[in-house]
Amino acid sequence: MTRRIERPGATRAPSSGPNPERRAALRRGLSAETRAVVLLLLKGYRILARRWQSPVGEIDIVARRRGVLVFVEVKARAGLDAAAEALSGRQQRRIRAAAAAWLAGHPEDASREIRFDAVLVTPRRWPRHIIAAFDATP
């Protein structure tokens, strides 16, 4: 067992963790992603990665089904319309760039058909899977 020894008079810096609102948003996001994964598994997708991060962006879910590689963005909002509108052009560009980073690190996937899907998650409803939510070309 190790003990931390502090100098007399030394003060500790206040916690620099995320604020409560940010933590709650993170919990909601993780819950939405878990619901999306369950939906995709039930539809026969194989989950390759969750919350995959690259220097250019993050991909919520990377999955494969019948030879198609699918990059999935999960959006959780109070209503379906708000969730669908939350997928901005800027986010689409970031996801495309992250997908290119995935393909660079996984050359075995480079020859596969690629698709960008979205899963829209709302409270007390089954998630909605939008196939080919946006185009692979910028």
C-alpha positions in Angstrom: 0.0 0.0 0.0 1.4 3.4 -0.9 0.6 6.6 1.0 0.6 10.1 -0.4 2.8 12.4 1.6 2.1 16.1 1.2 4.1 19.0 2.4 2.7 21.0 5.3 0.8 24.0 3.9 0.5 22.5 0.5 -3.0 22.8 -1.0 -4.6 20.6 -3.6 -5.9 22.0 -6.8 -9.7 21.8 -7.1 -11.1 19.0 -9.1 -10.8 19.7 -12.8 -13.3 17.0 -13.8 -16.3 17.8 -16.0 -19.1 19.8 -14.6 -22.3 18.0 -13.6 -24.1 18.9 -16.8 -21.3 17.6 -18.9 -21.2 14.3 -17.0 -25.0 13.9 -17.4 -24.6 14.5 -21.2 -21.9 11.9 -21.3 -24.1 9.4 -19.5 -27.0 10.1 -21.9 -24.6 9.7 -24.9 -23.3 6.4 -23.6 -26.8 5.1 -22.9 -27.9 6.1 -26.4 -24.9 4.4 -28.0 -25.6 1.2 -26.0 -29.2 1.3 -27.3 -28.0 1.8 -30.8 -25.6 -1.2 -30.5 -28.4 -3.4 -29.3 -30.5 -2.4 -32.2 -27.7 -3.0 -34.7 -26.9 -6.4 -33.1 -30.5 -7.5 -33.4 -30.4 -6.5 -37.1 -27.4 -8.7 -37.7 -24.5 -6.2 -37.6 -21.2 -7.1 -36.1 -19.8 -4.3 -34.0 -16.1 -3.7 -34.7 -15.6 -0.6 -32.5 -17.4 1.8 -30.2 -16.3 5.4 -29.7 -13.3 5.0 -32.0 -11.1 8.0 -31.9 -8.6 9.4 -34.3 -6.8 12.7 -34.5 -9.5 14.1 -36.9 -12.6 12.9 -35.1 -14.6 10.2 -33.4 -16.9 7.5 -34.8 -19.6 6.4 -32.4 -19.9 2.9 -33.9 -18.1 1.0 -36.6 -20.0 -2.1 -37.7 -20.1 -4.6 -40.5 -22.9 -6.6 -42.1 -22.8 -8.7 -45.3 -19.5 -7.3 -46.4 -20.6 -3.6 -45.9 -18.5 -1.5 -43.5 -20.8 0.9 -41.7 -19.8 4.1 -39.8 -22.7 5.0 -37.5 -23.3 8.3 -35.8 -25.7 8.2 -32.8 -27.8 11.2 -32.0 -29.9 11.4 -28.9 -32.5 14.2 -28.6 -35.9 14.8 -27.1 -37.6 14.2 -30.5 -36.8 12.5 -33.8 -36.8 15.7 -35.8 -34.3 17.3 -33.4 -32.1 14.2 -33.6 -32.1 14.2 -37.4 -31.3 17.9 -37.6 -28.3 17.5 -35.2 -26.3 15.8 -37.9 -24.7 18.9 -39.4 -22.6 19.2 -42.6 -19.6 19.9 -40.4 -20.1 16.7 -38.4 -20.5 14.7 -41.6 -17.1 16.0 -42.8 -15.5 15.1 -39.5 -17.0 11.6 -39.6 -15.8 11.1 -43.2 -12.3 12.2 -42.2 -12.4 9.8 -39.2 -13.6 7.0 -41.5 -10.6 7.7 -43.8 -8.4 7.3 -40.7 -10.1 4.0 -39.9 -9.5 2.7 -43.4 -5.8 3.8 -43.3 -5.4 1.8 -40.1 -7.5 -1.2 -41.3 -6.4 -1.8 -44.9 -8.4 -5.1 -45.0 -11.6 -2.9 -45.0 -10.4 -0.6 -47.8 -12.0 -2.8 -50.5 -15.4 -3.1 -48.8 -18.5 -1.1 -49.6 -18.7 1.8 -47.2 -21.8 3.4 -45.8 -22.6 6.2 -43.3 -25.7 5.5 -41.1 -27.3 7.3 -38.2 -29.2 6.0 -35.3 -31.7 8.5 -33.8 -32.5 7.9 -30.1 -35.4 9.5 -28.3 -36.7 8.8 -24.8 -39.1 5.9 -24.3 -39.0 4.9 -27.9 -37.1 2.3 -29.9 -34.1 3.8 -31.7 -34.5 4.6 -35.4 -31.8 3.3 -37.8 -31.3 5.6 -40.8 -29.5 3.6 -43.5 -27.2 5.8 -45.7 -28.0 8.9 -43.7 -25.5 10.8 -45.7 -23.3 10.3 -48.7 -19.8 9.0 -48.5 -18.5 11.7 -50.9 -18.1 15.2 -49.6 
